[in-house]
Amino acid sequence: MGYDYKLANAEGKSIVGLEVTYPPNSSTPPHRHVGATVVVNIVEGIFLSGMNGNPPKLYDVGESFMELPGCHHTVGENPSSESRVVFVAVFIVDTKVLESGYEALTVLDEGY
């Protein structure tokens, strides 16, 4: 699932929605989202998320968290060895960034 639309009431900004799936025992390297605001809602499984050097927190189905512009997402993982995690991530991002494709929304830390 994915969508993107330019926001008529916020010039130069777009909204993007993506469904993301993490298989069991999977994770992403530390990263940032190019100045975007991101809201994540867990729809299946339990997700471990840590940001800006704060202790990681577990998020269950129906829970959500927000990453503000400049946020450093240091921990993002599915700690389960048996179940997948599915969440919907909604981004408010500069339209110019989006013109490079969805891959441009996530910038991994150097060395990854």
C-alpha angles and dihedrals in degrees: 000000000000140000140170133189135174111245111238093200096047110053114219094014132108135190119226127187121193133176109221126194126197116194118220114296094008131134144172126238119250110288150154132226104233097257095314128140107230129193117192124197119190112225101169134019131354122296128201113214132176127179138185095358094304119135112275117257131205117237120198133199111304094019124113142192135194132224113204122211110289093020114154108219101205101168125036115154149137104233094190120104091199112032134057125230122227124187139164115232118198117195130194102199143157108277089225090063091049091055087073091060135258091294089069091064093077125053115190121217115264112279097035 
